[in-house]
């Protein structure tokens, strides 16, 4: 089942169950995917759909951080709820230990020896962990392994 089909089914279920927050998030995710498909003038691949979901997840995490810093607890709860719903459509996240193993393998693959090789390592690494790991965590681990 494609992501769009899953979103449609979950949207129908959320309507039946009168889950307004969930319905709102699903509609937003669906609209984001459809907008991206219109922009590219073709149906999205699974990988491209994952990119859209990752972008939506990152936006919510950034918003959560901003609202927490501003002391806006009314918005913090709403964004946390949205985060839960968006994360439900993301693939299983890798543990820090798993990411570290992949970082080591990639460093060996590209023969990286110093922080100057960071761009090559990240370029080879990010497609492997796309949607399965937070980019800032990956970046931090690469820096640790290269220093």
N, C-alpha and C positions, 0 to 999 in steps of 0.2 A: 504494500500500500504506500503510495507516494505521500509526501508531507501535506500537499494540498488536499488530498482525499481525507487524510487523518484530521486535518483542521476542519474540513466540512462536516465530518461525522461528529467531532467533538463540539462544533458550534451548534449543531442540531440538538445534541444531548444537553448542552448548557442552556439552550432555550427552553427545552422541556423541563429542566430542573430549576429554571428561573435563577441561574447563577449569573448575575449581572457583571461582576468583576471578571469572571472567567470569559464570558461572552465578549466583553469589550477587548480583552487582550487577544483573544483568538481572531476577532475581526481585524484588529490592528496588524497582527502577524500576517494574516491572509492578504490584506491590502498591501503590505510592504513587499510581499513576494510577487503579487500581481503587478505592482508598479515597476519592480525590477524587470519582470518579464516584458512589460511594455517598453521599457527603456531599451532593452536589448533586442526587441522585436522578434523574440522567439521564446519557446518554453525553456524554463530553467532546468539545469541538470541538478541532481541531488547535491552535488558539491556547491553549486551556486545558491541553492536554497539554504544550505548550511551557512554560507557566508552571510546571507541576509539575516538569519536567526542570530548568528554571532554578533552582528552589528547591533541588532535590537537588544540583545542581552547586555552588551557593553554600554549602550546608551542608558539603560536602566541602572546599571551599577554606578555609572558616572553621576546620574541624577540622584541616586541614593546618597552618595558621598556628599554632593553639594547640599542636599536638603539636611543631612545630619550636621554639616558644618554651619548651616544657617539656623539650626535649631527649629526647623519646621517639622515637628513630629506628626502633624496632620498629613503631610505628604509622604513622610518616611514609611508609614504603615501601608499606604496605597502602593508605593513603589515596591516594597518588599513582597506584597501580594502578587504584583505583576511579575516580579522576578521568579517567583515559584512557578507560575504558569508558563513562562517562557522557557525556563530550565527543563520543564517536563518534555519539551520537544527537542532538546539537545541530546546528542549522543552521550553515553556514559563518560564522565570525566576521568582522565588519567590521574593516578596518584603522583605525588611529588617524586617518589622513588622510581616509578615507571618513566616519568619524564626525564629524570636524571640518567637512566639507562639509555634512552633514546638520544639524549644530548651527547653522551660519551660515544655512542656508535657513530653519530653524525660527525663529531669532531675527528674521529679516526678516518671516516670516509673522505672528508675534504682535506685531510692532512693539516689541520689547523694547529698552530703552535702558540699563538699569542692573541691578545685582544684586537690586533690589527685584522685578524681573520674573522672577526665577529660577523660581519656582513655575509660572508660566504656560508658560515655555519647557520645563521638564521635563515638565509635563503633556502638552504637545503632542508632545514629542520621544520619550518612552519607548515609546509604541505603535509608532513607526516603526522602532525598533531592538530591539524586544523579542526576547530570545533570541539576538540577533546581536551584542550588545555588553555588556560588563561595566558595570553601573550606576555604579560608583564612577569609572570612566574617563569615562563620559558626564558625570557630575556635575562632575568636574575640568575637562573641556573647556568646559562651559557657563560655569563660573565664570571661566575664562581669557578667553573671548570677551566676557563681560559686563563685565569690568573694564577 
